[in-house]
Amino acid sequence: MTDLQDTSSRKTSPKTGPKTGGISRLLAQPFFRLLAINWLIGAFAAAIVLGGLMWLDTGGLRSLIMASDQPWLPVVVLLAGLMITLCSAAMGAAIMALPSEPGDDRGRRARSGSQVALEPALVPVPVRVRERG
């Protein structure tokens, strides 16, 4: 009898079968998948920047961190600040690149077929000449 209750309490959808919760359901939505991918790009960039700062010893940063009693603490704080900055920049750039309406390509790069070639125009500008004196 408990098997019947367990199978009847599961929610099923005709398209996807049993509903799963959590991250897999969230990543099935395109907008959140876009944010997650760009968050990973920002996190990777933050790790690369931190590695570069430590490797190049910019401003004596690596030497200062290694002289500390707990060198992991400044590394974690620096990584957290870089991740906040670079992840939000990557996610914000991805959001701003989205079109404002369905079928509208204003937010994206212009495709070669829809790009209009503009010619520069010469416009005369009157300029006053002052005498040197």
KAKA-V836074 format. One record per residue. RES is the residue in three letters. PSI is psi as a letter, one per 20 degrees, with the letter a starting at -180 (none if undefined). Layout:
RES|PSI, RES|PSI
This chain:
MET|h, THR|h, ASP|h, LEU|h, GLN|h, ASP|g, THR|h, SER|h, SER|i, ARG|p, LYS|p, THR|q, SER|q, PRO|h, LYS|g, THR|i, GLY|b, PRO|p, LYS|p, THR|q, GLY|a, GLY|b, ILE|h, SER|h, ARG|h, LEU|g, LEU|i, ALA|i, GLN|p, PRO|h, PHE|g, PHE|h, ARG|h, LEU|g, LEU|g, ALA|g, ILE|g, ASN|h, TRP|g, LEU|h, ILE|g, GLY|h, ALA|g, PHE|g, ALA|h, ALA|g, ALA|h, ILE|g, VAL|g, LEU|g, GLY|g, GLY|g, LEU|g, MET|g, TRP|g, LEU|i, ASP|l, THR|p, GLY|k, GLY|k, LEU|g, ARG|g, SER|g, LEU|g, ILE|g, MET|h, ALA|i, SER|q, ASP|h, GLN|n, PRO|i, TRP|h, LEU|g, PRO|h, VAL|g, VAL|g, VAL|g, LEU|g, LEU|g, ALA|g, GLY|g, LEU|h, MET|g, ILE|g, THR|g, LEU|h, CYS|g, SER|h, ALA|g, ALA|g, MET|h, GLY|h, ALA|h, ALA|h, ILE|g, MET|h, ALA|i, LEU|q, PRO|q, SER|h, GLU|q, PRO|p, GLY|i, ASP|p, ASP|k, ARG|h, GLY|h, ARG|r, ARG|q, ALA|p, ARG|q, SER|h, GLY|h, SER|j, GLN|p, VAL|p, ALA|p, LEU|p, GLU|p, PRO|q, ALA|p, LEU|p, VAL|p, PRO|p, VAL|p, PRO|p, VAL|p, ARG|p, VAL|p, ARG|q, GLU|q, ARG|p, GLY|none
